[in-house]
């Protein structure tokens, strides 16, 4: 999967329904609402930054340098969405 495709997949995974608490006439209510695109994008960026953090800290095999480069590209693609 190319970084662009992975970025779209990650953001899409975070476009889930969330519970929103709101009040109308002082009566609280809960409804399911989709997460905004920007919120989904932020969640995906957090996930990719975490993966990069772990990969960079560990003493990993040489071929994992390719994975670091891959997820840096995924991060860039998410930011460009």
C-alpha positions in Angstrom: 0.0 0.0 0.0 1.4 3.4 -0.9 1.7 6.2 1.7 -1.2 8.2 0.1 -3.5 5.1 0.3 -2.4 4.4 3.9 -3.0 8.0 4.9 -6.6 7.9 3.6 -7.2 4.6 5.3 -5.9 5.9 8.7 -8.0 9.0 8.6 -11.0 7.0 7.5 -10.5 4.7 10.5 -10.9 7.6 12.8 -14.1 8.9 11.2 -16.1 7.0 13.8 -19.2 8.0 15.6 -18.7 9.7 18.9 -21.1 10.5 21.7 -21.8 14.2 21.9 -23.3 15.6 25.1 -25.4 18.7 24.5 -28.1 20.5 26.3 -31.3 21.9 25.0 -33.5 23.9 27.4 -31.3 22.6 30.2 -32.0 19.0 29.4 -28.9 17.0 28.7 -29.0 14.6 25.7 -26.5 12.3 24.1 -26.4 11.7 20.4 -24.0 9.8 18.0 -22.3 12.1 15.6 -19.5 11.5 13.1 -16.1 12.9 14.1 -15.0 15.8 11.9 -12.5 15.3 9.2 -10.0 17.5 10.9 -10.4 15.6 14.2 -10.0 12.3 12.3 -6.8 13.7 10.7 -5.4 14.7 14.1 -6.0 11.2 15.5 -4.3 9.6 12.5 -1.3 12.0 12.9 -1.1 11.1 16.6 -1.0 7.4 15.7 1.7 7.8 13.0 3.8 10.0 15.3 3.6 7.3 18.0 4.7 4.6 15.5 7.7 6.9 14.4 8.6 7.5 18.0 8.8 3.8 18.8 10.6 2.9 15.6 13.2 5.6 16.2 13.9 4.7 19.9 14.3 1.0 19.5 17.5 -0.7 18.4 15.8 -2.3 15.3 17.0 -4.2 12.3 18.4 -2.3 9.3 15.3 -3.0 7.1 13.1 -1.1 9.5 14.7 2.1 8.2 12.5 1.6 5.2 9.4 1.5 7.6 10.5 4.7 9.3 10.7 6.4 5.8 7.3 4.9 4.9 5.5 6.2 7.9 7.1 9.6 7.5 5.6 9.7 4.0 2.3 8.6 5.4 2.4 11.4 7.9 3.2 13.9 5.2 0.3 12.6 3.1 -2.2 12.9 6.0 -1.0 16.5 6.6 -1.6 17.2 2.8 -5.2 15.9 2.9 
